[in-house]
Amino acid sequence: MRIFGGERVKALMYRLGMTEGVPIESKLISRRIENAQKTVEAQNFDARKHLLEYDDVMNKQRETIYAIRRSALEGKDQRDYVLGIAEDVVRELVETFCPSEQHPDQWNVTQFLAESNAQFGVDIKAAGADPVALAHDELAGAAVAAVTRRYEEKEKQFGADLMRWLERRIILDVVDSQQKDPLVEFKKEAFVLFEDMMARIDNETVRYLFHIQIQQGEQPPQPREPRPEPPRHQPPSAAAAVASAAARASEPPHLPGFAREMERKQQRQQRELQYQTGPAQAEAPRPVRAGAKVGRNEPCPCGSGKKYKKCHGA
């Protein structure tokens, strides 16, 4: 009810003196509770639904990996599979360094030739795929043909049987080496992101402090008396507000322009945060306890002259 019932219902419950253990007889409150329960159940359903969608994605990925491993373990011929992924790789290199939407004069020919040689061990320009002389589609076709000829030469060198065994062995080794525990990878990625964030904090702190300057005509700030710390018994939001006000009060009267801009930025962020989270909630009023329970058909104690069930007992 505190989360989904709304401020009106919460205030009404406090005004009527409802506390834990008191039976709820009001139809209005009962309807609100029912709506809040429906909202909670809908949220839980959406969470489970999204979890199943994520699991479905991971399951499809597992099926893809298992299919590759199963094919290699069963001793099936992997030649067409290897040539197919080789074609995909070489076409990706062409699209990356010699894209169709760019003029050939803007192509990164040097990088394309270097990456092709590193990936396939062949001088693709000498093999007939010259980026300077061919258009985009012609270059892609010539590069695929050159890579296929290179693989056929490798097959003749090792022999068909040994090449089939090498294909299965290398596929299994590469697939197994790439499979990782998702939880471990999540922890690693989270740690890397955290380290990057800490590095940015350090870098910006140092950069601001080392670049801050006093403008011409301004006097260096004079030290002031430290302000007392906020009382410990204050709630976190109130303590934060008092600490922020004390920090601003302890600032020097003549801040440099750079520092004033930083202060204005911080104040804007604080206002946005207060707008998003709302002001600090005041302590809930204590319910007023009556001496004896008022019957629903008896006059209301408030003095309105109405029956209790038609007034504060509604």
RODRENZA-528610 format. One record per residue: x negated, y, z of N, C-alpha, C, O in turn; residue in three letters. Coordinates in steps of 0.1 Angstrom, whole numbers, padded with zeros to 4 digits, always signed. Example, Ala and Ser with C-alpha at 12.3 -4.5 7.8 and 13.67 -1.06 7.14 Angstrom:
! residues 2
-0132-0057+0078-0123-0045+0078-0132-0033+0078-0142-0033+0085ALA/-0128-0022+0071-0137-0011+0071-0129+0000+0079-0134+0011+0080SER/
//
This chain:
! residues 314
-0008-0012+0000+0000+0000+0000-0009+0013+0000-0005+0022-0006MET/-0020+0012+0007-0028+0024+0007-0034+0027-0007-0035+0039-0010ARG/-0036+0017-0015-0042+0019-0028-0031+0022-0039-0033+0030-0047ILE/-0021+0014-0038-0011+0014-0049+0003+0020-0045+0011+0023-0054PHE/+0005+0022-0032+0018+0027-0028+0020+0042-0030+0031+0047-0032GLY/+0009+0049-0031+0010+0064-0033+0010+0071-0020+0013+0066-0009GLY/+0006+0084-0021+0005+0093-0009+0019+0095-0002+0020+0096+0010GLU/+0030+0096-0011+0043+0098-0005+0047+0087+0004+0053+0089+0015ARG/+0045+0074+0000+0049+0063+0008+0041+0062+0020+0046+0059+0031VAL/+0028+0065+0019+0020+0064+0031+0024+0075+0041+0024+0072+0053LYS/+0026+0087+0036+0031+0098+0046+0044+0094+0052+0047+0097+0064ALA/+0053+0088+0044+0066+0085+0049+0065+0074+0060+0072+0075+0070LEU/+0056+0064+0058+0054+0054+0068+0049+0060+0081+0053+0056+0092MET/+0039+0069+0080+0034+0075+0092+0045+0084+0099+0045+0084+0111TYR/+0053+0090+0091+0063+0099+0097+0074+0091+0104+0079+0095+0115ARG/+0077+0079+0099+0086+0070+0106+0081+0062+0117+0088+0055+0124LEU/+0068+0064+0120+0061+0057+0131+0059+0042+0128+0058+0034+0138GLY/+0058+0038+0115+0056+0024+0112+0041+0020+0114+0032+0027+0109MET/+0039+0010+0122+0025+0005+0124+0025-0010+0121+0035-0016+0117THR/+0013-0016+0123+0012-0030+0120+0021-0038+0130+0021-0035+0142GLU/+0027-0048+0125+0036-0057+0133+0050-0052+0134+0059-0060+0139GLY/+0053-0040+0129+0067-0035+0130+0074-0040+0117+0070-0037+0106VAL/+0086-0047+0118+0093-0051+0106+0098-0039+0098+0102-0029+0103PRO/+0096-0041+0085+0100-0031+0075+0114-0033+0071+0117-0043+0064ILE/+0124-0024+0074+0138-0026+0071+0142-0016+0059+0153-0018+0054GLU/+0133-0007+0056+0137+0003+0046+0136-0004+0032+0126-0010+0029SER/+0147-0002+0024+0146-0007+0010+0136+0000+0001+0130-0006-0007LYS/+0135+0013+0004+0125+0021-0004+0111+0016-0002+0104+0014-0011LEU/+0107+0014+0011+0094+0009+0014+0092-0006+0008+0082-0009+0003ILE/+0103-0014+0009+0102-0027+0004+0100-0027-0011+0092-0035-0016SER/+0107-0018-0018+0105-0017-0033+0090-0013-0036+0084-0018-0045ARG/+0085-0003-0028+0072+0001-0030+0062-0010-0028+0052-0011-0036ARG/+0064-0017-0018+0055-0029-0015+0055-0039-0026+0045-0044-0031ILE/+0067-0041-0031+0069-0051-0042+0061-0046-0055+0055-0054-0062GLU/+0063-0033-0058+0056-0027-0070+0041-0028-0068+0033-0030-0077ASN/+0036-0025-0055+0022-0026-0053+0017-0040-0054+0006-0042-0060ALA/+0024-0050-0050+0020-0064-0052+0019-0068-0066+0010-0075-0071GLN/+0029-0063-0074+0029-0065-0089+0016-0059-0095+0010-0065-0104LYS/+0013-0047-0091+0001-0040-0096-0012-0048-0093-0020-0050-0101THR/-0013-0053-0080-0024-0061-0077-0025-0074-0085-0036-0078-0089VAL/-0014-0081-0086-0014-0093-0094-0017-0090-0108-0024-0099-0114GLU/-0013-0079-0114-0016-0076-0128-0031-0074-0129-0037-0078-0139ALA/-0037-0066-0120-0051-0064-0120-0059-0077-0119-0069-0079-0127GLN/-0055-0086-0110-0062-0099-0109-0060-0107-0122-0070-0114-0126ASN/-0049-0106-0128-0047-0114-0140-0056-0109-0151-0062-0116-0158PHE/-0057-0095-0152-0066-0089-0163-0080-0093-0160-0088-0096-0169ASP/-0084-0093-0147-0098-0097-0144-0101-0111-0148-0111-0114-0154ALA/-0092-0120-0145-0094-0134-0149-0094-0136-0164-0101-0144-0170ARG/-0085-0128-0171-0084-0129-0185-0097-0124-0192-0102-0131-0201LYS/-0103-0113-0187-0116-0108-0192-0127-0118-0189-0136-0121-0198HIS/-0127-0125-0177-0137-0134-0174-0136-0146-0184-0147-0151-0188LEU/-0124-0151-0187-0123-0162-0196-0128-0158-0210-0133-0166-0218LEU/-0125-0145-0214-0130-0140-0227-0146-0140-0228-0151-0144-0238GLU/-0152-0136-0217-0166-0136-0216-0171-0151-0217-0181-0154-0224TYR/-0165-0160-0210-0169-0174-0210-0167-0180-0223-0175-0188-0227ASP/-0156-0175-0231-0154-0181-0244-0166-0176-0254-0170-0184-0262ASP/-0170-0164-0252-0181-0159-0260-0194-0168-0257-0201-0172-0267VAL/-0197-0170-0245-0208-0178-0241-0207-0192-0246-0217-0199-0249MET/-0195-0197-0245-0192-0211-0250-0195-0212-0265-0201-0222-0269ASN/-0191-0203-0273-0194-0203-0287-0209-0202-0290-0214-0209-0299LYS/-0216-0194-0282-0230-0193-0284-0237-0207-0280-0246-0211-0287GLN/-0232-0213-0269-0237-0226-0266-0235-0236-0277-0243-0245-0280ARG/-0223-0236-0283-0220-0246-0293-0229-0244-0305-0233-0254-0312GLU/-0232-0231-0308-0241-0229-0320-0255-0235-0317-0261-0241-0325THR/-0260-0232-0305-0273-0238-0301-0273-0253-0301-0283-0259-0306ILE/-0263-0258-0295-0262-0273-0294-0261-0279-0308-0267-0290-0310TYR/-0254-0273-0317-0253-0278-0331-0267-0279-0337-0270-0288-0344ALA/-0275-0268-0335-0288-0268-0341-0297-0279-0335-0304-0286-0343ILE/-0297-0281-0322-0305-0291-0315-0300-0305-0319-0308-0314-0322ARG/-0287-0307-0320-0282-0320-0323-0286-0324-0337-0289-0336-0339ARG/-0285-0315-0346-0289-0318-0360-0303-0322-0361-0307-0332-0368SER/-0312-0315-0353-0326-0319-0354-0329-0332-0346-0337-0340-0351ALA/-0322-0334-0335-0324-0347-0328-0319-0359-0335-0325-0370-0334LEU/-0309-0357-0343-0303-0369-0351-0312-0372-0363-0308-0381-0370GLU/-0322-0364-0365-0331-0367-0377-0326-0363-0390-0331-0368-0400GLY/-0317-0353-0390-0312-0349-0403-0322-0340-0411-0330-0334-0404LYS/-0320-0339-0424-0329-0331-0432-0327-0317-0429-0316-0312-0431ASP/-0337-0309-0426-0336-0295-0422-0342-0286-0433-0343-0274-0431GLN/-0345-0291-0445-0351-0283-0455-0341-0272-0459-0346-0260-0460ARG/-0329-0275-0462-0320-0265-0467-0317-0254-0456-0316-0242-0459ASP/-0317-0259-0443-0315-0249-0432-0327-0240-0431-0325-0228-0429TYR/-0339-0245-0433-0351-0236-0432-0351-0227-0443-0354-0215-0441VAL/-0349-0231-0456-0349-0222-0467-0338-0212-0466-0339-0200-0470LEU/-0326-0215-0460-0315-0206-0458-0319-0195-0449-0316-0183-0451GLY/-0325-0198-0437-0329-0188-0428-0341-0180-0433-0342-0168-0430ILE/-0349-0186-0441-0360-0178-0447-0355-0168-0457-0360-0157-0458ALA/-0344-0171-0465-0338-0162-0474-0332-0150-0466-0333-0139-0470GLU/-0325-0154-0455-0319-0143-0446-0330-0133-0441-0328-0121-0441ASP/-0341-0139-0437-0352-0131-0431-0358-0121-0442-0360-0109-0439VAL/-0360-0127-0454-0367-0118-0464-0357-0108-0469-0361-0097-0472VAL/-0344-0111-0470-0335-0101-0474-0333-0090-0463-0331-0078-0467ARG/-0334-0094-0451-0334-0084-0440-0346-0075-0441-0345-0063-0438GLU/-0358-0080-0444-0370-0072-0446-0368-0062-0457-0372-0050-0456LEU/-0362-0066-0468-0360-0057-0479-0350-0046-0475-0352-0035-0479VAL/-0339-0050-0468-0329-0040-0465-0335-0030-0454-0331-0019-0454GLU/-0344-0034-0446-0350-0026-0436-0360-0016-0441-0359-0004-0438THR/-0369-0020-0449-0380-0012-0454-0377-0006-0468-0384+0003-0472PHE/-0368-0013-0476-0365-0008-0489-0350-0007-0491-0345-0014-0500CYS/-0343+0001-0483-0329+0001-0484-0323+0006-0497-0329+0014-0504PRO/-0311+0001-0500-0305+0005-0513-0300+0019-0513-0300+0025-0524SER/-0297+0025-0501-0292+0039-0501-0303+0049-0502-0300+0061-0503GLU/-0316+0045-0502-0327+0054-0504-0333+0053-0518-0333+0043-0524GLN/-0339+0064-0522-0347+0064-0534-0359+0056-0533-0365+0056-0522HIS/-0364+0049-0543-0376+0040-0542-0388+0048-0537-0397+0042-0531PRO/-0388+0061-0540-0400+0069-0535-0400+0070-0520-0411+0073-0514ASP/-0389+0068-0513-0388+0069-0499-0390+0056-0492-0390+0055-0480GLN/-0392+0045-0499-0393+0032-0493-0407+0031-0486-0417+0037-0490TRP/-0406+0023-0475-0418+0020-0467-0425+0008-0473-0424-0003-0467ASN/-0431+0009-0484-0437-0002-0492-0448-0009-0484-0449-0021-0483VAL/-0456-0001-0478-0468-0007-0470-0463-0016-0459-0468-0027-0457THR/-0453-0011-0451-0448-0019-0440-0441-0031-0445-0441-0042-0439GLN/-0434-0030-0456-0426-0042-0462-0436-0053-0466-0434-0064-0463PHE/-0447-0049-0472-0457-0059-0477-0464-0065-0465-0467-0077-0464LEU/-0467-0057-0454-0474-0062-0443-0465-0072-0435-0469-0082-0431ALA/-0452-0068-0433-0443-0077-0426-0440-0090-0433-0439-0100-0427GLU/-0439-0089-0446-0437-0101-0454-0449-0110-0453-0447-0123-0452SER/-0461-0105-0454-0473-0113-0453-0474-0119-0439-0478-0131-0437ASN/-0470-0112-0428-0471-0117-0415-0460-0128-0412-0463-0137-0405ALA/-0449-0127-0419-0438-0136-0416-0439-0149-0425-0437-0160-0420GLN/-0444-0147-0437-0444-0159-0446-0458-0163-0451-0460-0173-0457PHE/-0468-0155-0447-0482-0158-0452-0484-0158-0467-0491-0166-0472GLY/-0478-0148-0473-0479-0147-0488-0479-0133-0492-0473-0124-0486VAL/-0488-0130-0502-0488-0116-0507-0476-0115-0517-0477-0119-0529ASP/-0466-0109-0512-0453-0110-0519-0454-0101-0532-0447-0103-0542ILE/-0462-0091-0532-0464-0082-0544-0471-0090-0555-0467-0090-0566LYS/-0482-0098-0551-0489-0106-0561-0480-0117-0566-0482-0122-0577ALA/-0470-0121-0558-0461-0132-0562-0450-0128-0571-0442-0136-0574ALA/-0450-0115-0574-0440-0111-0584-0429-0101-0578-0420-0097-0585GLY/-0429-0099-0565-0420-0090-0559-0426-0076-0556-0430-0074-0544ALA/-0428-0068-0566-0435-0055-0565-0424-0045-0562-0416-0041-0571ASP/-0424-0038-0550-0414-0028-0547-0415-0016-0556-0406-0009-0558PRO/-0427-0013-0561-0429-0001-0570-0422-0003-0584-0418+0006-0590VAL/-0422-0016-0588-0417-0018-0602-0403-0023-0602-0397-0023-0613ALA/-0397-0027-0591-0384-0033-0591-0374-0025-0584-0377-0018-0574LEU/-0361-0026-0588-0350-0020-0580-0347-0028-0568-0353-0039-0566ALA/-0338-0023-0560-0335-0030-0547-0330-0044-0549-0336-0054-0543HIS/-0320-0047-0557-0315-0060-0559-0325-0069-0565-0326-0081-0562ASP/-0332-0064-0575-0342-0072-0582-0354-0076-0572-0359-0087-0573GLU/-0357-0066-0563-0368-0069-0553-0363-0080-0544-0371-0089-0540LEU/-0351-0079-0539-0346-0090-0530-0346-0103-0537-0351-0113-0530ALA/-0342-0104-0549-0342-0117-0556-0356-0122-0558-0359-0134-0557GLY/-0365-0113-0562-0379-0117-0565-0386-0122-0552-0394-0131-0552ALA/-0382-0115-0541-0389-0118-0528-0384-0132-0523-0392-0140-0518ALA/-0371-0135-0525-0366-0148-0521-0372-0159-0530-0376-0170-0524VAL/-0374-0157-0543-0380-0167-0551-0395-0169-0547-0399-0180-0547ALA/-0402-0158-0544-0416-0160-0540-0417-0168-0527-0426-0176-0526ALA/-0408-0165-0517-0408-0172-0505-0405-0187-0507-0411-0196-0500VAL/-0395-0190-0516-0392-0204-0519-0404-0212-0525-0406-0223-0521THR/-0410-0205-0534-0422-0211-0541-0433-0214-0530-0440-0224-0531ARG/-0435-0205-0521-0445-0206-0511-0442-0219-0502-0451-0226-0498ARG/-0429-0221-0499-0425-0232-0491-0427-0245-0498-0431-0255-0493TYR/-0424-0245-0511-0426-0257-0519-0440-0261-0520-0444-0272-0520GLU/-0449-0251-0521-0463-0253-0521-0468-0259-0508-0476-0269-0508GLU/-0462-0254-0497-0465-0260-0484-0461-0274-0483-0467-0283-0476LYS/-0449-0277-0489-0444-0291-0488-0453-0301-0496-0455-0312-0492GLU/-0458-0296-0508-0467-0305-0515-0480-0307-0508-0486-0318-0509LYS/-0484-0297-0501-0497-0298-0493-0496-0308-0482-0505-0316-0480GLN/-0485-0308-0475-0483-0317-0463-0477-0330-0466-0478-0340-0459PHE/-0469-0330-0477-0461-0342-0480-0447-0341-0475-0445-0334-0465GLY/-0437-0346-0482-0423-0345-0478-0420-0350-0464-0413-0344-0457ALA/-0425-0362-0462-0421-0369-0449-0427-0361-0437-0419-0358-0427ASP/-0439-0357-0438-0445-0349-0427-0438-0335-0426-0437-0330-0414LEU/-0435-0329-0437-0428-0316-0436-0414-0318-0429-0411-0309-0422MET/-0407-0328-0432-0394-0330-0425-0396-0332-0410-0388-0327-0402ARG/-0406-0339-0406-0409-0341-0392-0413-0328-0386-0408-0325-0375TRP/-0421-0320-0392-0425-0307-0387-0413-0298-0386-0412-0290-0376LEU/-0404-0298-0395-0392-0290-0394-0384-0293-0382-0381-0284-0374GLU/-0381-0306-0379-0374-0309-0368-0381-0306-0355-0375-0301-0345ARG/-0394-0309-0354-0402-0306-0342-0403-0292-0339-0401-0288-0327ARG/-0405-0283-0349-0407-0269-0346-0393-0263-0343-0393-0254-0334ILE/-0382-0267-0349-0369-0262-0345-0366-0265-0331-0361-0256-0324ILE/-0368-0277-0327-0366-0281-0313-0374-0273-0303-0369-0268-0293LEU/-0387-0272-0306-0396-0264-0297-0391-0250-0296-0391-0244-0285ASP/-0388-0243-0307-0384-0229-0307-0371-0227-0300-0370-0218-0292VAL/-0361-0236-0303-0348-0234-0296-0349-0236-0281-0344-0229-0273VAL/-0357-0247-0277-0358-0249-0263-0366-0238-0255-0363-0235-0244ASP/-0375-0232-0262-0383-0221-0256-0375-0208-0254-0378-0200-0246SER/-0365-0207-0263-0357-0195-0263-0345-0196-0253-0339-0185-0249GLN/-0341-0208-0249-0330-0209-0240-0334-0205-0226-0344-0210-0221GLN/-0327-0196-0220-0330-0191-0207-0318-0190-0198-0306-0190-0203LYS/-0320-0190-0185-0309-0189-0175-0303-0175-0176-0310-0165-0173ASP/-0290-0174-0179-0284-0160-0180-0286-0152-0167-0288-0140-0167PRO/-0285-0159-0155-0286-0151-0143-0300-0146-0141-0302-0134-0137LEU/-0310-0154-0144-0324-0149-0143-0326-0138-0153-0333-0128-0149VAL/-0321-0139-0165-0323-0128-0175-0316-0115-0170-0321-0104-0172GLU/-0304-0117-0164-0297-0105-0159-0305-0098-0148-0306-0086-0148PHE/-0311-0106-0139-0319-0100-0129-0331-0093-0134-0334-0082-0130LYS/-0337-0099-0144-0349-0092-0151-0345-0079-0157-0352-0069-0156LYS/-0334-0079-0165-0330-0067-0172-0326-0057-0162-0329-0045-0164GLU/-0319-0061-0151-0315-0051-0141-0327-0045-0134-0327-0033-0132ALA/-0337-0053-0132-0349-0048-0126-0356-0038-0135-0362-0027-0131PHE/-0357-0041-0148-0363-0032-0158-0356-0019-0159-0362-0008-0159VAL/-0342-0019-0159-0335-0007-0159-0337+0001-0147-0338+0013-0147LEU/-0337-0005-0135-0340+0002-0123-0354+0008-0123-0355+0020-0118PHE/-0364+0001-0128-0377+0007-0128-0377+0019-0138-0384+0029-0135GLU/-0370+0018-0149-0369+0029-0158-0363+0041-0152-0368+0053-0153ASP/-0352+0039-0144-0346+0050-0137-0355+0056-0127-0355+0069-0126MET/-0362+0048-0119-0371+0054-0109-0382+0062-0116-0387+0072-0111MET/-0387+0057-0128-0397+0064-0135-0392+0077-0140-0400+0087-0139ALA/-0380+0078-0145-0374+0091-0149-0373+0100-0137-0375+0112-0139ARG/-0368+0095-0126-0367+0104-0114-0381+0110-0110-0382+0122-0108ILE/-0391+0101-0110-0405+0106-0107-0409+0116-0117-0415+0127-0114ASP/-0407+0113-0130-0412+0122-0141-0405+0136-0140-0412+0146-0141ASN/-0392+0136-0139-0385+0148-0139-0388+0156-0126-0389+0169-0127GLU/-0390+0150-0115-0393+0157-0102-0406+0164-0104-0408+0176-0101THR/-0416+0157-0109-0430+0163-0111-0429+0174-0121-0435+0184-0120VAL/-0422+0171-0132-0421+0181-0143-0415+0194-0138-0420+0205-0141ARG/-0404+0193-0131-0397+0205-0126-0407+0213-0116-0408+0225-0117TYR/-0413+0205-0107-0421+0212-0097-0434+0218-0103-0438+0229-0098LEU/-0439+0212-0113-0452+0217-0119-0449+0228-0129-0458+0236-0132PHE/-0437+0229-0134-0434+0240-0144-0426+0252-0138-0425+0262-0145HIS/-0422+0251-0125-0415+0262-0119-0424+0273-0118-0435+0272-0113ILE/-0419+0285-0121-0427+0298-0120-0418+0309-0114-0406+0309-0115GLN/-0425+0319-0108-0419+0331-0103-0419+0341-0114-0429+0344-0120ILE/-0407+0347-0117-0406+0357-0128-0412+0370-0123-0414+0372-0112GLN/-0416+0378-0133-0423+0390-0130-0413+0399-0123-0401+0400-0126GLN/-0418+0406-0113-0410+0415-0104-0404+0409-0092-0398+0415-0084GLY/-0405+0395-0091-0399+0388-0080-0410+0386-0069-0421+0383-0073GLU/-0406+0386-0057-0415+0384-0046-0415+0369-0042-0405+0363-0043GLN/-0426+0364-0038-0427+0350-0033-0417+0348-0022-0416+0357-0013PRO/-0410+0337-0021-0400+0335-0010-0407+0334+0003-0418+0328+0004PRO/-0400+0340+0013-0406+0340+0027-0400+0328+0034-0388+0324+0032GLN/-0408+0321+0043-0402+0310+0051-0391+0314+0060-0392+0325+0066PRO/-0381+0306+0062-0370+0309+0071-0369+0298+0082-0375+0288+0081ARG/-0361+0302+0092-0360+0293+0103-0352+0281+0099-0342+0282+0091GLU/-0356+0268+0103-0348+0257+0098-0334+0256+0105-0333+0260+0116PRO/-0325+0252+0097-0311+0251+0102-0309+0238+0110-0315+0227+0107ARG/-0301+0238+0120-0298+0225+0127-0291+0215+0118-0284+0218+0109PRO/-0294+0202+0121-0288+0191+0114-0273+0190+0118-0269+0194+0129GLU/-0265+0185+0108-0250+0184+0111-0248+0173+0122-0256+0164+0123PRO/-0238+0174+0130-0236+0164+0141-0234+0150+0135-0229+0149+0124PRO/-0238+0140+0142-0238+0127+0138-0224+0121+0137-0221+0112+0130ARG/-0214+0127+0145-0201+0121+0146-0192+0125+0135-0181+0120+0134HIS/-0197+0134+0126-0188+0138+0115-0187+0127+0105-0196+0119+0103GLN/-0176+0127+0097-0174+0117+0087-0184+0119+0076-0189+0130+0075PRO/-0187+0109+0067-0198+0111+0057-0195+0122+0048-0205+0130+0044PRO/-0183+0124+0043-0180+0135+0034-0182+0148+0040-0188+0157+0034SER/-0177+0150+0052-0179+0163+0059-0194+0165+0062-0199+0177+0061ALA/-0201+0155+0066-0215+0157+0069-0223+0161+0057-0232+0169+0057ALA/-0219+0154+0045-0226+0158+0033-0223+0172+0029-0232+0179+0024ALA/-0211+0177+0031-0208+0191+0028-0215+0200+0037-0221+0210+0032ALA/-0216+0197+0050-0223+0206+0059-0238+0206+0055-0244+0217+0056VAL/-0244+0194+0052-0258+0194+0049-0261+0202+0036-0271+0208+0035ALA/-0251+0201+0026-0253+0208+0014-0253+0223+0016-0261+0231+0011SER/-0243+0227+0025-0242+0242+0028-0255+0246+0036-0260+0257+0033ALA/-0259+0238+0045-0271+0242+0052-0284+0243+0043-0292+0251+0045ALA/-0284+0234+0034-0296+0234+0024-0295+0247+0016-0306+0253+0014ALA/-0283+0251+0012-0282+0263+0004-0285+0275+0012-0291+0285+0008ARG/-0281+0275+0025-0283+0286+0034-0298+0288+0037-0303+0299+0039ALA/-0306+0277+0037-0320+0277+0040-0328+0281+0028-0341+0281+0029SER/-0322+0283+0017-0330+0286+0005-0335+0300+0006-0329+0309+0013GLU/-0346+0303-0001-0351+0317+0000-0341+0326-0008-0334+0322-0017PRO/-0341+0339-0003-0331+0348-0009-0334+0351-0024-0325+0354-0031PRO/-0347+0350-0028-0350+0353-0042-0355+0341-0049-0367+0338-0048HIS/-0347+0333-0055-0351+0321-0062-0356+0325-0076-0350+0334-0082LEU/-0366+0318-0081-0369+0320-0095-0358+0316-0104-0349+0309-0100PRO/-0358+0321-0117-0348+0319-0126-0346+0304-0129-0334+0299-0130GLY/-0357+0297-0130-0356+0282-0132-0349+0275-0121-0341+0266-0123PHE/-0352+0279-0109-0346+0273-0097-0332+0276-0096-0323+0268-0092ALA/-0328+0289-0099-0314+0292-0099-0306+0284-0109-0294+0280-0106ARG/-0311+0282-0120-0304+0274-0130-0302+0259-0125-0292+0253-0127GLU/-0312+0254-0118-0311+0241-0113-0300+0240-0102-0293+0231-0101MET/-0300+0251-0094-0290+0252-0083-0276+0252-0089-0267+0246-0084GLU/-0274+0260-0100-0261+0261-0106-0257+0248-0112-0245+0244-0111ARG/-0266+0241-0118-0263+0227-0123-0259+0218-0112-0250+0210-0114LYS/-0266+0218-0101-0263+0209-0090-0249+0213-0084-0241+0203-0081GLN/-0245+0225-0083-0232+0229-0078-0221+0224-0088-0211+0220-0083GLN/-0224+0225-0101-0214+0220-0111-0212+0205-0109-0200+0201-0109ARG/-0223+0198-0107-0222+0184-0106-0214+0180-0093-0206+0171-0092GLN/-0216+0188-0082-0209+0186-0070-0194+0188-0071-0186+0181-0065GLN/-0191+0199-0078-0177+0202-0080-0170+0191-0089-0159+0187-0086ARG/-0177+0186-0099-0171+0175-0107-0169+0163-0099-0159+0156-0100GLU/-0179+0160-0090-0178+0148-0081-0166+0150-0072-0158+0140-0070LEU/-0164+0162-0066-0153+0164-0057-0139+0163-0065-0129+0158-0060GLN/-0140+0167-0077-0127+0166-0086-0124+0152-0088-0112+0148-0089TYR/-0134+0144-0091-0132+0130-0094-0127+0122-0081-0118+0113-0082GLN/-0134+0124-0070-0131+0116-0058-0120+0122-0049-0115+0115-0041THR/-0118+0135-0051-0108+0142-0042-0114+0147-0029-0125+0142-0026GLY/-0108+0156-0022-0113+0160-0010-0113+0149+0001-0106+0139-0001PRO/-0121+0152+0011-0122+0142+0022-0108+0140+0028-0101+0150+0032ALA/-0104+0128+0030-0091+0125+0036-0092+0128+0051-0101+0124+0058GLN/-0081+0135+0055-0080+0138+0070-0076+0126+0077-0070+0117+0071ALA/-0078+0127+0090-0074+0115+0098-0059+0114+0098-0052+0124+0099GLU/-0054+0102+0096-0040+0099+0096-0033+0103+0108-0038+0100+0119ALA/-0021+0109+0107-0014+0113+0120-0010+0101+0127-0006+0091+0121PRO/-0010+0102+0140-0006+0091+0149+0009+0090+0149+0016+0100+0150ARG/+0015+0078+0148+0029+0076+0148+0035+0080+0161+0029+0077+0172PRO/+0047+0086+0161+0054+0090+0174+0062+0078+0178+0071+0073+0171VAL/+0059+0073+0190+0066+0061+0195+0078+0066+0203+0077+0075+0212ARG/+0090+0060+0201+0102+0063+0208+0102+0054+0220+0096+0043+0220ALA/+0110+0059+0231+0110+0050+0243+0118+0037+0240+0113+0027+0245GLY/+0129+0038+0234+0137+0026+0231+0141+0026+0216+0142+0036+0210ALA/+0143+0014+0211+0146+0012+0197+0160+0018+0195+0169+0014+0202LYS/+0161+0026+0184+0174+0032+0181+0181+0023+0171+0176+0018+0161VAL/+0194+0020+0174+0202+0012+0165+0205+0019+0152+0205+0031+0152GLY/+0208+0012+0142+0210+0018+0129+0222+0026+0128+0223+0036+0121ARG/+0232+0023+0136+0245+0030+0136+0246+0041+0147+0256+0048+0148ASN/+0236+0042+0155+0236+0052+0165+0231+0066+0160+0225+0066+0149GLU/+0234+0077+0167+0230+0090+0162+0215+0091+0161+0208+0085+0170PRO/+0210+0098+0151+0196+0099+0149+0190+0108+0160+0196+0118+0163CYS/+0179+0104+0166+0172+0112+0177+0168+0126+0173+0165+0135+0181PRO/+0167+0128+0160+0162+0142+0155+0173+0153+0158+0169+0164+0156CYS/+0185+0149+0161+0196+0159+0163+0203+0164+0151+0210+0174+0152GLY/+0202+0157+0140+0209+0161+0128+0224+0158+0128+0231+0163+0120SER/+0228+0149+0137+0242+0145+0138+0245+0133+0129+0257+0128+0130GLY/+0236+0129+0121+0238+0117+0112+0235+0104+0119+0227+0104+0129LYS/+0240+0094+0114+0235+0081+0119+0221+0078+0116+0216+0083+0106LYS/+0215+0070+0124+0200+0068+0122+0197+0061+0109+0187+0065+0102TYR/+0206+0052+0104+0203+0045+0092+0205+0055+0080+0199+0052+0069LYS/+0212+0066+0081+0214+0076+0071+0204+0087+0071+0203+0095+0062LYS/+0196+0087+0082+0187+0098+0084+0172+0093+0084+0167+0089+0073CYS/+0166+0092+0095+0152+0087+0096+0151+0072+0095+0140+0067+0093HIS/+0162+0065+0096+0161+0050+0094+0164+0046+0080+0165+0034+0078GLY/+0165+0055+0071+0168+0051+0057+0155+0045+0051+0156+0041+0039ALA/
//
